[in-house]
Amino acid sequence: MWPTTVDALVTPYGVMLVVGLLLAWGYARTRAVAVGIEPSHVDLAVPLIFLLSIAGARLLPVVSPGESMFAAGSGVFSGRSRLLGLALVAAPALFVYCRVARLGYRCMLDLLALPAILWLACVRVGCFLAGCCWGDVAQRLEAGRSTSVAQVQTLPWLSSDWFWPAIAFPAGSPAHAQHGYLGLIDASTAESLPVHPTQLYELAYLAVLWWLLRIITSRNMPPGYLAVAAVAGYALGRFVLEFLRADSGIILANLTFTQFLCAALLAGCMFTFRKIRGVESVA
């Protein structure tokens, strides 16, 4: 974790957020030229949609029942953002822009799909450096040691001394604060318990997803397919990774609010796939 303070103007997460935005912006311009869309539309749409979407990223934790429950219990998660909230605002914002600019909405979604995955990958690097979005405890917890074991260890069979990728975050990190609050460590302990580096898991998954989507772009597909595939791929991976994350409150059957949202996105993607296929068949 990169050392930082609460009132710091420059944070590792913020730096990677901006770096990812600039890389995705440039990548989108390159793709726009390749598909015959004026790059100036990217220059207008990307910053506008990003700024509007920040509100969604801040709003999702407010309306999430599991998020508010967890925040009230720990006191260390006020003011956080959720990437899925950003995406939920970005899609309708892009639709409005396309209507005003008279552009094909599905074509623009496809154009921005791969750059969005690149941006997400950069953000996950920032998450790792900042210590947020941390994973479950990766060692066996003693029975009765905490009343909230399910919160920090959803899959006990993936938690043992043999799990070498586990890492410990230093004092002052959210993981350290959570473990201290739950009584898993003393407040004076120098670092947290070993946890799953879920930020890096997602980074690796995004790299594979980007590669698979890159292969798909070489095929002749109807507009919108690539974007829907990107959303479905991310939602599926995020649903699975949530089982190993300890920063989201469990609301029902060991599932988090994010997992229910991912399930809804997957259902919506299946419906959209069929609808696009039906339109193309009629055409």
C-alpha positions as CSV (number, residue, x, y, z in Angstrom):
1,M,0.0,0.0,0.0
2,W,1.3,3.4,-0.9
3,P,1.4,5.7,2.1
4,T,-1.2,8.5,2.1
5,T,-3.3,10.6,4.3
6,V,-7.0,11.3,4.5
7,D,-6.6,14.9,3.5
8,A,-4.0,14.3,0.8
9,L,-4.7,16.1,-2.5
10,V,-3.0,13.4,-4.6
11,T,-3.6,9.8,-3.8
12,P,-2.5,6.6,-5.7
13,Y,-6.1,5.8,-6.5
14,G,-6.7,9.2,-7.9
15,V,-3.5,9.1,-10.0
16,M,-4.3,5.8,-11.5
17,L,-7.9,6.9,-12.1
18,V,-6.6,9.8,-14.2
19,V,-3.9,7.8,-15.9
20,G,-6.5,5.2,-16.9
21,L,-8.8,7.9,-18.2
22,L,-6.0,9.3,-20.4
23,L,-5.0,5.9,-21.7
24,A,-8.6,4.9,-22.4
25,W,-9.2,8.3,-24.1
26,G,-6.3,7.9,-26.4
27,Y,-7.2,4.3,-27.2
28,A,-10.8,5.4,-27.9
29,R,-9.5,8.0,-30.4
30,T,-7.5,5.4,-32.2
31,R,-10.5,3.0,-32.4
32,A,-12.7,5.9,-33.6
33,V,-10.4,6.5,-36.6
34,A,-10.4,2.8,-37.4
35,V,-14.2,2.5,-37.5
36,G,-14.8,5.8,-39.3
37,I,-16.1,7.9,-36.4
38,E,-14.8,11.5,-36.0
39,P,-12.4,11.5,-33.0
40,S,-13.8,14.8,-31.9
41,H,-16.8,13.0,-30.7
42,V,-14.6,11.0,-28.4
43,D,-13.0,14.2,-27.1
44,L,-16.4,15.5,-26.2
45,A,-18.1,12.3,-24.9
46,V,-15.4,10.8,-22.8
47,P,-14.7,13.7,-20.3
48,L,-18.4,14.7,-20.2
49,I,-19.6,11.1,-19.5
50,F,-16.8,10.6,-16.9
51,L,-17.7,13.7,-14.9
52,L,-21.4,12.8,-14.9
53,S,-20.7,9.2,-14.0
54,I,-18.7,10.2,-10.9
55,A,-22.0,11.0,-9.3
56,G,-23.2,7.5,-9.9
57,A,-20.1,6.0,-8.4
58,R,-20.7,8.1,-5.2
59,L,-24.5,7.4,-5.2
60,L,-24.4,3.6,-5.3
61,P,-22.9,3.1,-1.8
62,V,-25.7,5.4,-0.5
63,V,-28.5,3.3,-1.9
64,S,-26.9,0.0,-1.2
65,P,-28.3,-1.6,2.0
66,G,-25.3,-3.8,2.5
67,E,-23.0,-0.8,2.1
68,S,-24.7,1.3,4.6
69,M,-24.9,-1.6,7.1
70,F,-21.2,-2.2,6.8
71,A,-20.2,1.5,7.0
72,A,-22.2,1.9,10.2
73,G,-20.4,-1.0,11.8
74,S,-16.9,-0.1,11.0
75,G,-16.7,3.7,10.5
76,V,-14.0,3.5,7.9
77,F,-15.9,3.5,4.6
78,S,-17.6,6.9,4.4
79,G,-17.1,8.7,1.1
80,R,-16.2,5.6,-1.0
81,S,-17.1,5.1,-4.6
82,R,-18.4,2.1,-6.6
83,L,-17.3,1.5,-10.2
84,L,-20.6,-0.2,-11.1
85,G,-22.4,3.0,-10.1
86,L,-20.2,4.9,-12.5
87,A,-21.1,2.4,-15.3
88,L,-24.9,2.7,-14.6
89,V,-24.7,6.4,-15.2
90,A,-22.3,6.3,-18.1
91,A,-24.6,4.2,-20.3
92,P,-27.6,6.6,-20.3
93,A,-25.3,9.6,-20.4
94,L,-23.7,8.2,-23.6
95,F,-27.2,7.6,-25.0
96,V,-28.2,11.2,-24.6
97,Y,-24.9,12.4,-26.2
98,C,-25.5,10.1,-29.2
99,R,-29.0,11.3,-29.6
100,V,-27.9,15.0,-29.6
101,A,-24.9,14.3,-31.9
102,R,-26.9,12.0,-34.1
103,L,-24.5,9.0,-33.7
104,G,-25.3,5.3,-33.5
105,Y,-25.6,4.5,-29.8
106,R,-24.6,0.8,-30.2
107,C,-21.6,1.7,-32.4
108,M,-20.4,4.2,-29.7
109,L,-20.8,1.5,-27.0
110,D,-18.7,-0.9,-29.0
111,L,-16.1,1.8,-29.6
112,L,-15.7,2.5,-25.9
113,A,-15.9,-1.1,-24.7
114,L,-12.2,-2.0,-24.9
115,P,-11.0,1.4,-23.6
116,A,-13.3,1.0,-20.6
117,I,-11.7,-2.4,-19.8
118,L,-8.3,-0.7,-20.0
119,W,-9.4,2.0,-17.7
120,L,-10.8,-0.5,-15.2
121,A,-7.5,-2.3,-15.2
122,C,-5.6,0.9,-14.3
123,V,-8.1,1.7,-11.6
124,R,-7.5,-1.7,-10.0
125,V,-3.8,-0.9,-9.8
126,G,-4.8,2.2,-7.9
127,C,-7.0,0.2,-5.6
128,F,-4.1,-2.1,-4.7
129,L,-1.8,0.9,-4.1
130,A,-4.4,2.6,-2.0
131,G,-5.3,-0.6,0.0
132,C,-9.1,-0.4,-0.9
133,C,-11.2,-3.2,-2.3
134,W,-9.3,-5.7,-0.2
135,G,-10.0,-9.4,0.1
136,D,-11.0,-11.9,2.7
137,V,-8.6,-13.2,5.3
138,A,-6.5,-15.9,3.7
139,Q,-5.7,-17.9,6.8
140,R,-7.9,-20.0,9.1
141,L,-9.7,-18.1,11.7
142,E,-10.3,-19.6,15.1
143,A,-13.8,-20.5,16.0
144,G,-15.6,-17.8,18.0
145,R,-12.8,-15.3,17.4
146,S,-15.2,-12.9,15.7
147,T,-19.0,-12.8,15.2
148,S,-18.5,-11.5,11.7
149,V,-16.3,-14.3,10.2
150,A,-18.6,-14.5,7.1
151,Q,-17.8,-10.9,6.4
152,V,-14.0,-11.5,6.1
153,Q,-14.0,-15.2,5.1
154,T,-16.7,-16.3,2.8
155,L,-14.8,-19.3,1.4
156,P,-12.8,-20.9,4.3
157,W,-11.5,-23.6,2.0
158,L,-9.5,-21.0,0.1
159,S,-8.0,-19.7,3.4
160,S,-4.9,-21.5,4.7
161,D,-1.2,-21.1,5.2
162,W,-0.5,-22.7,1.8
163,F,-2.1,-19.8,0.0
164,W,1.0,-18.0,-1.1
165,P,-0.5,-15.0,-3.0
166,A,-1.9,-13.6,0.2
167,I,-0.6,-10.2,1.3
168,A,-0.9,-8.1,4.5
169,F,-1.7,-4.3,4.4
170,P,0.1,-2.0,6.9
171,A,-1.5,-0.1,9.8
172,G,-3.7,2.7,8.6
173,S,-5.1,0.7,5.7
174,P,-8.8,-0.2,5.6
175,A,-8.1,-3.9,5.9
176,H,-6.1,-3.2,9.1
177,A,-8.9,-1.0,10.5
178,Q,-11.5,-3.7,9.7
179,H,-9.5,-6.5,11.3
180,G,-9.0,-4.3,14.4
181,Y,-12.6,-3.4,14.7
182,L,-13.7,-7.1,14.5
183,G,-11.2,-8.1,17.1
184,L,-9.0,-10.2,14.8
185,I,-5.9,-8.2,15.6
186,D,-4.7,-5.7,18.2
187,A,-4.8,-2.0,17.3
188,S,-1.1,-1.8,17.8
189,T,-0.3,-4.6,15.3
190,A,1.9,-3.4,12.4
191,E,-0.1,-5.0,9.7
192,S,-3.4,-6.7,8.9
193,L,-3.9,-10.4,8.6
194,P,-2.9,-11.9,5.3
195,V,-5.7,-11.2,2.8
196,H,-6.6,-12.2,-0.8
197,P,-5.2,-9.5,-3.2
198,T,-8.6,-9.2,-5.0
199,Q,-7.5,-6.1,-6.7
200,L,-4.8,-8.1,-8.5
201,Y,-7.1,-11.0,-9.2
202,E,-9.5,-8.6,-11.0
203,L,-6.5,-7.0,-12.8
204,A,-5.5,-10.4,-14.2
205,Y,-9.1,-11.2,-15.1
206,L,-9.5,-7.9,-16.9
207,A,-6.4,-8.6,-18.9
208,V,-7.9,-11.9,-20.1
209,L,-11.2,-10.3,-20.7
210,W,-9.6,-7.6,-22.8
211,W,-7.7,-10.2,-24.9
212,L,-10.9,-12.2,-25.5
213,L,-12.9,-9.1,-26.5
214,R,-10.0,-8.0,-28.8
215,I,-10.4,-11.3,-30.6
216,I,-14.1,-10.8,-31.0
217,T,-13.5,-7.4,-32.7
218,S,-12.0,-9.2,-35.7
219,R,-15.3,-10.9,-36.4
220,N,-18.3,-9.5,-38.2
221,M,-20.8,-8.8,-35.5
222,P,-23.9,-6.6,-35.3
223,P,-23.5,-3.3,-33.5
224,G,-23.8,-3.6,-29.7
225,Y,-22.5,-7.2,-29.4
226,L,-19.0,-6.2,-28.3
227,A,-20.3,-3.8,-25.6
228,V,-22.8,-6.3,-24.3
229,A,-20.1,-9.0,-24.2
230,A,-17.9,-6.7,-22.2
231,V,-20.6,-5.9,-19.7
232,A,-21.5,-9.6,-19.4
233,G,-17.9,-10.6,-19.0
234,Y,-17.1,-8.1,-16.3
235,A,-20.4,-8.8,-14.4
236,L,-19.6,-12.5,-14.4
237,G,-16.1,-12.1,-13.2
238,R,-17.1,-9.5,-10.6
239,F,-19.8,-11.7,-9.2
240,V,-17.3,-14.5,-8.6
241,L,-14.6,-12.2,-7.2
242,E,-17.1,-10.7,-4.7
243,F,-17.0,-14.0,-2.8
244,L,-13.4,-13.2,-2.0
245,R,-13.8,-9.5,-1.2
246,A,-14.3,-8.3,2.4
247,D,-15.2,-4.6,1.8
248,S,-18.9,-5.1,1.0
249,G,-21.6,-5.9,3.4
250,I,-23.4,-9.3,3.1
251,I,-27.1,-8.8,2.8
252,L,-28.6,-12.2,1.9
253,A,-27.3,-15.8,1.7
254,N,-23.7,-14.7,1.8
255,L,-24.3,-12.4,-1.2
256,T,-23.5,-8.7,-1.4
257,F,-25.5,-5.9,-3.1
258,T,-22.9,-5.9,-5.8
259,Q,-23.5,-9.5,-6.6
260,F,-27.3,-9.0,-7.0
261,L,-26.5,-6.0,-9.2
262,C,-24.2,-8.2,-11.3
263,A,-26.9,-10.9,-11.6
264,A,-29.3,-8.3,-12.9
265,L,-26.7,-7.0,-15.4
266,L,-26.1,-10.6,-16.6
267,A,-29.9,-11.1,-17.1
268,G,-30.1,-7.8,-18.9
269,C,-27.2,-8.8,-21.2
270,M,-28.9,-12.1,-22.1
271,F,-32.1,-10.2,-23.0
272,T,-30.1,-7.7,-25.0
273,F,-28.2,-10.4,-26.9
274,R,-31.5,-12.0,-28.0
275,K,-33.0,-8.7,-28.9
276,I,-30.0,-7.7,-31.1
277,R,-30.0,-11.1,-32.7
278,G,-33.7,-10.8,-33.4
279,V,-33.3,-7.4,-35.0
280,E,-30.4,-8.7,-37.2
281,S,-32.5,-11.7,-38.3
282,V,-35.4,-9.5,-39.4
283,A,-32.9,-7.2,-41.2
